Amino acid sequence: MFEALQAMAEPTRFTILQLVRKSEMSAGEIAGNFKGLTRPAVSQHIGVLKKAGLLVERRAGTSRIYRIRPQGFAGLKILLEDFWDPRLEKLKAAAEKEEKRRKS
């Protein structure tokens, strides 16, 4: 869980996750989105994300295709939900109620 959090905290890796979130992409397509980075550097970032369990790779001929691995985010979801306790829910509800009152 902490490895995944550390992996996605780096801005380039977070951007890679955003890129492949909607659809699979080849390593070349991913690298094409980073003008200041070499392909080997992008590949290293992809490797960190794979090792953290956030990306999965499949081969299509000579290409490597990447997509999000939803199971890799399960531990992060639990961790974040632990911070969202009932007091925060009450604060959210109070803020929403106040916003409705101001609009009417």
Secondary structure, 3 states (H helix, E strand, C coil): CHHHHHHHHCHHHHHHHHHHHHCCEEHHHHHCCCCCCCHHHHHHHHHHHHHCCCEEEEEECCEEEEEECHHHHHHHHHHHHHHCCHHHHHHHHHHHHHHHHHHC
